[in-house]
Amino acid sequence: MNLERPVSYLRSRVPLSEEEVRCLSSYESWWVEEGAAMSATVDRARTPWLRMYDERGERVDEILYPSEYWKLLDEGYRAGHIWRVFEENSLRPFFLLGYVTSFWDPGLYCPYTVSISTAVAVHKYAPEGVRERVLAEMTRKTRPAQGATWMTEIRGGSDLGAGVETVARREGDRWYLTGLKYFASNAGAEYAIVAARPEGAPRTVRGLALFLLPRFRQDGSLNYTIQRLKDKIGTRSVPTGEVFLENAEAWLLGKAEEGIYLILEALNISRVANSVGSVALAQRALAEAVKYARIREAFGKPIAFHPLLAREIRMWEEELAGAFALAWWAVELLDEVWQERPRYSSRYHLFRLVAHLAKYWTAEVAVRLTRWAMEVYGGIGILEEMGVERLLREALILPIWEGTPHRQALDALEAMERKQAHRLLLEALKGRVDEGSLQAWDRSLAEYLSLPAEEKEARAREVMETLARWVGRSLAGTQKVSSGA
Ligand SMILES: Cc1cc2nc3c(=O)[nH]c(=O)nc-3n(C[C@H](O)[C@H](O)[C@H](O)COP(=O)(O)OP(=O)(O)OC[C@H]3O[C@@H](n4cnc5c(N)ncnc54)[C@H](O)[C@@H]3O)c2cc1C
């Protein structure tokens, strides 16, 4: 198995069709020959410029990137992150291509992720007429319209029910939004899905609705403005801004009272993408560390061959395999349920639990492994010119966006308590894991769930971490034998 190439790792873990191998290999070659250097340039250029006014004094809010940025972005759209999903009626191409993208640039996977989340929401919930037009723009093979998912506001992203202050005012069948989205990635996108509270709705998550917001109003003027772009330590391949809405025109997606479900559906796609991206980045970090450990000598031989480091390399290979298996199970389950609408099937509740476990654990692996890779490089690991420090900078956001580790653990607990998702999980693993381990988990989860509420919540992260790691490692043993439990 070649750790230095994402497609080779994918092929060793997932059954791929000839067409998939052809498409992925061609995209991978582009990254090796051109993309990797472009991505390094975009990272070194740091925050792009925001040009707010044109020479006539008109507000334009144009984001000025290095020219490499558009080449990087265009190549991924052309390869099929978005259009293939609708052509094949499956999210699989989005995740397979995303693995290759994230191996070199997990920040760049963000524009594709928020675009697919937007396109899926439009496909499922946009009003007739809007749906066809917007989807046609978003599934173009060259320079498609991009999407964005703006939920978080200054008062907080974890507690959206209390944090969202953006108000939606209705006039006939038209809606107008006013508010400030404090963390708005892919600012500049042609369409965004936005959480807002219809006037008079309760100040809880149940009071939130989801809207589709175009970049331009019907009269051609800007529908949202960008107050500033954030200076970030990583993910510089996606601009994150503060976006201001003032009576911005929008369409309601689905039913207002089901808004929170629609918001979670979008988040679930990006959580799985985050898991896939985390594993790809972790693979890259391991590849870089092993490559260096084989050439760096200390005490008379390459450091890779000293027992302590050799053991750590083996340990990380196993951890990576487990994280990959968990992420890929989330991909397969999502591909089964992504067309569902509320009220969901039990398969959907199983998916939700696996997605929380995968989002949490793969991001942890990415952060821990990229930090370890820097350690293997010793002092030069700290130097910007060596590039390995970038992997840790890119990794640090992965546990936070799309819901923090605490959120994943508490939401996983909720799925267990309200939907008995742990039983679905253990049932799905039957035949793939030895009966004794399943029974032991059944007992210990029942014990955990019977604890007093406060203690249960306090221990959620430690329990979910142990469970996620066990599920991943168990599946890694059987991967490629069967594709999903
Ligand atoms: C670079 C970047 C890009 C982003 N892009 C987007 C975007 O495009 N769209 C978007 O909507 N958001 C975006 N975000 C926001 C991101 O999703 C939030 O930062 C994240 O959800 C956490 O919200 P918060 O920052 O408000 O932290 P808070 O919600 O204030 O949380 C602070 C801390 O409290 C913890 N905490 C909260 N509640 C509990 C609890 N009950 N128990 C224990 N601990 C708890 C959290 O886990 C966290 O550790 C982006 C963020 C960054 C950094």
The ligand as a MOL file (V3000), in Angstrom:
LIG
                    3D

  0  0  0     0  0            999 V3000
M  V30 BEGIN CTAB
M  V30 COUNTS 53 58 0 0 0
M  V30 BEGIN ATOM
M  V30 1 C -12.7160 29.0600 9.8930 0
M  V30 2 C -14.1400 28.8610 10.2810 0
M  V30 3 C -15.1110 28.7790 9.3120 0
M  V30 4 C -16.4450 28.6140 9.6690 0
M  V30 5 N -17.3930 28.5820 8.6910 0
M  V30 6 C -18.7000 28.5140 9.0320 0
M  V30 7 C -19.7230 28.5620 8.0400 0
M  V30 8 O -19.4620 28.6560 6.8500 0
M  V30 9 N -21.0120 28.4980 8.4400 0
M  V30 10 C -21.3610 28.4050 9.7520 0
M  V30 11 O -22.5450 28.3520 10.0500 0
M  V30 12 N -20.4170 28.3640 10.7110 0
M  V30 13 C -19.1030 28.4140 10.3890 0
M  V30 14 N -18.1380 28.3840 11.3590 0
M  V30 15 C -18.5490 28.3840 12.7570 0
M  V30 16 C -18.3710 27.0620 13.4500 0
M  V30 17 O -19.2970 26.1220 12.9770 0
M  V30 18 C -18.4930 27.3510 14.9600 0
M  V30 19 O -17.3130 28.0370 15.3320 0
M  V30 20 C -18.6860 26.1100 15.7840 0
M  V30 21 O -19.9080 25.4910 15.5130 0
M  V30 22 C -18.6380 26.4270 17.2940 0
M  V30 23 O -19.4370 27.5140 17.6060 0
M  V30 24 P -18.8140 28.7510 18.4130 0
M  V30 25 O -17.5330 29.1190 17.7790 0
M  V30 26 O -19.8380 29.7960 18.5190 0
M  V30 27 O -18.4660 28.1670 19.8270 0
M  V30 28 P -19.5060 28.0310 21.0800 0
M  V30 29 O -20.7820 27.4450 20.6010 0
M  V30 30 O -19.5750 29.3340 21.8000 0
M  V30 31 O -18.7310 26.9870 21.9530 0
M  V30 32 C -17.5840 27.3470 22.7450 0
M  V30 33 C -17.1500 26.0880 23.5070 0
M  V30 34 O -18.2040 25.6770 24.3940 0
M  V30 35 C -18.4620 24.2980 24.1980 0
M  V30 36 N -19.8410 23.9790 24.5160 0
M  V30 37 C -20.9710 24.5530 24.0380 0
M  V30 38 N -22.0530 23.9650 24.5560 0
M  V30 39 C -21.6150 22.9820 25.3930 0
M  V30 40 C -22.2440 22.0050 26.2300 0
M  V30 41 N -23.5710 21.8950 26.2970 0
M  V30 42 N -21.4560 21.1720 26.9230 0
M  V30 43 C -20.1310 21.2460 26.8580 0
M  V30 44 N -19.4660 22.1480 26.0990 0
M  V30 45 C -20.2010 22.9970 25.3730 0
M  V30 46 C -18.1630 24.0770 22.7150 0
M  V30 47 O -17.9920 22.6960 22.4370 0
M  V30 48 C -16.8870 24.8870 22.5750 0
M  V30 49 O -15.8050 24.1410 23.0410 0
M  V30 50 C -16.8010 28.5180 11.0270 0
M  V30 51 C -15.8140 28.5960 12.0090 0
M  V30 52 C -14.5060 28.7760 11.6500 0
M  V30 53 C -13.4630 28.8830 12.7320 0
M  V30 END ATOM
M  V30 BEGIN BOND
M  V30 1 1 1 2
M  V30 2 1 2 3
M  V30 3 2 2 52
M  V30 4 2 3 4
M  V30 5 1 4 5
M  V30 6 1 4 50
M  V30 7 2 5 6
M  V30 8 1 6 7
M  V30 9 1 6 13
M  V30 10 2 7 8
M  V30 11 1 7 9
M  V30 12 1 9 10
M  V30 13 2 10 11
M  V30 14 1 10 12
M  V30 15 2 12 13
M  V30 16 1 13 14
M  V30 17 1 14 15
M  V30 18 1 14 50
M  V30 19 1 15 16
M  V30 20 1 16 17
M  V30 21 1 16 18
M  V30 22 1 18 19
M  V30 23 1 18 20
M  V30 24 1 20 21
M  V30 25 1 20 22
M  V30 26 1 22 23
M  V30 27 1 23 24
M  V30 28 2 24 25
M  V30 29 1 24 26
M  V30 30 1 24 27
M  V30 31 1 27 28
M  V30 32 2 28 29
M  V30 33 1 28 30
M  V30 34 1 28 31
M  V30 35 1 31 32
M  V30 36 1 32 33
M  V30 37 1 33 34
M  V30 38 1 33 48
M  V30 39 1 34 35
M  V30 40 1 35 36
M  V30 41 1 35 46
M  V30 42 1 36 37
M  V30 43 1 36 45
M  V30 44 2 37 38
M  V30 45 1 38 39
M  V30 46 1 39 40
M  V30 47 2 39 45
M  V30 48 1 40 41
M  V30 49 2 40 42
M  V30 50 1 42 43
M  V30 51 2 43 44
M  V30 52 1 44 45
M  V30 53 1 46 47
M  V30 54 1 46 48
M  V30 55 1 48 49
M  V30 56 2 50 51
M  V30 57 1 51 52
M  V30 58 1 52 53
M  V30 END BOND
M  V30 END CTAB
M  END
